[in-house]
Amino acid sequence: MSRTPENPAPGTQPGTQPGTTRIVAGETGKPKRKRTLEIALAAGLVLLIGAGAAVASTLSRGPETASAAVAGTTPATELRLGYFGNITHAPALVGVNKGFIAKELGQTKLTTQVFNAGPAAIEALNAGAIDATYIGPNPAINSYVKSGGASVSIIAGAASGGAQLVVRPGINSAADLRGKTLASPQLGGTQDVALRAWLGKRGFKTSMDGGGDVAINPTENAQTLKLFQDGKLDGAWLPEPWASRLVLQAGAKVLVDEKDLWDKGEFVTTVLIVNKKFAAEHPATVQALLKGHVESVDWLNAAPAAEKAAVLNAALKAAAGSALPADVIDRSLKNIVFTIDPLAGTYKKLLQDGVDAGTTKQADISGIFDLTALNAVAAKKISAQGLGKD
């Protein structure tokens, strides 16, 4: 509201301005010291009025907004973290098992939930059952697209590589897959999208209900192993350790190593994402999570093989109920690179694969990354490649 002689600012006389002294003709000018004191008092009054207005403005936004403003300055009382019992989620397994994440969270309580595949984890994140999760990139992209960018942010990478299409002996080429039945961990998951897109590029039609030239049955990983052993599946596109388990424990062979489909063999298997509302309310907690995550990745890249296998087996037993044979862990780890870089340059292709597979729609994903907190704790800057903040 503009101030006029008819509408003066509080605490002033008409014709004056806040912080000045009005001298009227015929009056003796006030001593300099007194004028200085009045100026200081008037200025102080203006500051108090401004502070009161700021408080009133915050309160006028309602209790929910005011609460969010306060929450943004304090750590969360609890962080609910999701991850999978897979070797591709080793940064989560190690971070939880060795206490790296809990240590950095300090007074914030860490609770965890283990999932089989990405769409289930996304559903839990969007429903408010968890706050952050390790996940494959395609479910993260799909959630971002469906919500118009409001649901999640990718805040770090975790693993590259470690996914293969493994099949029965006698299947030697894509042409041999016609009429066969394959599995993926879950409809719309990263390996499901990779399988459907790869088959589509080779002229095969697939459908969400398992029909088409090649039947795809989304199946829980442990069940996939059993079904393959029982002769009820012809193959599956799987993350580690499940690809290695089918090869070493069920006689499967590798038809496609996904790294062969990507430039320099680099493709993202696992990222760390966070609910946007949680991140806005508790940035200190997100940064603490990322400190623990970075420590986990560094440990994985430095630990001796035997120690790494022992820690991962203990973590897998706690998360999935059973440990793995040494040869399975060894083969799995040889196929994976652990990195905090989410390889942002691959996401346009990942989005297009989802479109081609029919699991997502074409959209702008230019804001999907928020790597600012990661870059505050990382040794070197990680780029969002123009697809968000870094």
Salt bridges, closest charged atoms under 4 A:
GLU104 OE2 - LYS103 NZ 3.85
ASP131 OD1 - ARG80 NH2 2.69
ASP192 OD2 - ARG196 NE 2.93
ASP213 OD1 - ARG178 NH1 3.41
ASP230 OD2 - LYS226 NZ 2.93
ASP234 OD1 - ARG168 NE 3.96
GLU240 OE2 - ARG331 NH1 3.32
GLU281 OE2 - LYS277 NZ 2.69
GLU295 OE2 - LYS103 NZ 3.02
ASP330 OD2 - LYS334 NZ 3.27
ASP353 OD1 - LYS201 NZ 3.31
ASP353 OD2 - LYS349 NZ 3.23
ASP356 OD2 - LYS201 NZ 3.88
ASP370 OD2 - LYS389 NZ 3.57
ASP390 OD1 - LYS381 NZ 3.79
